[in-house]
């Protein structure tokens, strides 16, 4: 597990942060760096998270990954109820292609959600080309490896500056 120091910020930091973002990751993303590195790269999820913290020092991140669909829904609802979050970066993994429950949860919260994917899902197998969540997300970034997450954060920063 990654150093908790970079994942957990103090309450003081959260209160003065201009932007808090939840980075929400679905099934199999815990296996990054090991699972099909030719497709998904050699970076681990902890590497990607650390890169976000280092690249965006003025943003407070909360990171959450689960293999369980219900846990992702609960986390999304929890951060809306908790308040203070300006956006969600979501790599739903396989749930992208079939989770109506996740789609409904995204459409039911007022927080902007940006869908991200490491690989270009539109250039892969036919079943991966359909995203049931795209319609309820503010945008989709796909195919730029770990940089998809960075582009997603930039998108959320741009959206929040217009609010």
Buried (B, 14 or more C-beta within 10 A) or exposed (E): EBEEEBBEBEEEEEEEBEBBBBBBBBBBBBBBBEEEEEEBBEBBBBBBBBBBBEEBEEBBBBBBBBBEBEBBBBBBEEBBEEEEBBBBBBBBBBBBBBBEBBBEBBEEBEBBBBBBBBBBBEEBEEEBEEBBBBEBBBBBBBBBBBBBBBBBBBBBBEBBEEE
